[in-house]
Amino acid sequence: MTDTEKLVNARGTTYGPPSVNFRRIALLWTAWARGRNLIHPGAEFTADDVAHMSIHIKQARLAETWHADGADDIAGYAETLTRLHDCTISRGHVVPPMPEPEGDSYS
């Protein structure tokens, strides 16, 4: 097992499976963006989007000041993307959508 795989496994122990945790983050980002009219109704962020944008955040930080830990985090997010892809495509596993909150004013 690589150091990156160990890092992702440790995060999974703390925060739950990436397929669930990143989906939860995507739903929060979607609600925030809809509330600010930044995305069209019906559009939503995905778990893959969360991983990609997390990589971009790390890249922006590393552009200012280099830290090996930041590079490790990028590798971890890339590993997470691979796992998300394996989970949803190769195995045919689909994470069930989380229920919409009642009284949603964005429909």
C-alpha positions in Angstrom: 0.0 0.0 0.0 1.4 3.4 -1.0 1.6 6.4 1.4 -1.2 8.0 -0.6 -3.5 5.1 -0.2 -2.8 5.0 3.5 -3.6 8.8 3.7 -6.9 8.3 1.9 -7.8 5.3 4.0 -7.1 7.3 7.2 -9.3 10.1 6.0 -12.0 7.6 5.2 -11.8 6.2 8.7 -12.3 9.8 10.1 -14.8 11.2 7.6 -16.4 8.2 6.0 -16.2 6.8 2.5 -15.3 9.5 -0.1 -18.4 8.5 -2.1 -20.6 9.6 0.8 -18.5 12.4 2.2 -17.7 14.1 -1.1 -21.4 13.8 -2.1 -22.4 15.5 1.1 -19.9 18.3 0.4 -21.3 18.5 -3.2 -24.8 19.0 -1.8 -23.6 21.7 0.5 -21.8 23.5 -2.3 -24.8 23.1 -4.6 -27.2 24.7 -1.9 -24.7 27.6 -1.4 -24.3 28.2 -5.1 -28.0 28.0 -5.8 -28.7 30.4 -2.9 -26.4 32.9 -4.6 -27.9 32.2 -8.1 -24.5 31.0 -9.3 -25.8 27.8 -10.9 -28.9 27.0 -12.8 -31.8 25.3 -11.1 -31.3 21.6 -11.5 -27.5 21.8 -11.8 -25.5 20.4 -9.0 -22.0 19.7 -8.0 -20.8 16.1 -7.9 -18.4 14.2 -5.7 -15.9 14.3 -8.7 -16.3 18.1 -8.7 -15.4 18.2 -5.0 -12.2 16.2 -5.6 -11.2 18.3 -8.6 -11.9 21.7 -6.9 -10.0 20.5 -3.8 -7.0 19.8 -6.0 -7.3 23.3 -7.4 -7.4 24.8 -3.9 -4.2 23.0 -3.0 -2.6 24.1 -6.3 -3.4 27.7 -5.5 -1.9 27.4 -2.1 1.2 25.7 -3.3 1.7 28.5 -5.9 2.2 30.9 -3.0 4.3 28.7 -0.7 5.5 25.1 -1.3 4.7 22.5 1.3 5.3 18.8 0.7 2.1 18.2 2.7 0.1 20.1 0.0 1.5 17.9 -2.7 0.6 14.8 -0.6 -3.0 16.2 -0.4 -3.1 16.6 -4.2 -2.1 13.0 -4.6 -4.7 12.0 -2.0 -7.5 13.8 -3.9 -6.3 12.2 -7.2 -6.5 8.8 -5.5 -9.9 9.7 -4.3 -11.0 10.5 -7.8 -9.8 7.1 -8.9 -11.8 5.4 -6.1 -14.9 7.5 -6.9 -14.6 6.4 -10.6 -14.1 2.8 -9.6 -17.1 2.9 -7.3 -19.5 4.5 -9.8 -18.3 3.2 -13.1 -16.5 -0.1 -12.8 -18.6 -1.6 -10.1 -21.9 -0.1 -11.2 -22.4 1.2 -7.6 -24.5 4.3 -7.4 -24.6 6.3 -4.2 -28.2 7.1 -3.5 -29.1 10.7 -3.6 -29.6 12.4 -0.2 -33.1 13.6 0.3 -34.0 17.2 -0.6 -34.8 19.4 2.3 -38.5 20.1 2.7 -39.6 23.6 1.6 -36.9 23.8 -1.0 -37.4 27.3 -2.6 -35.1 26.6 -5.6 -37.5 24.3 -7.6 
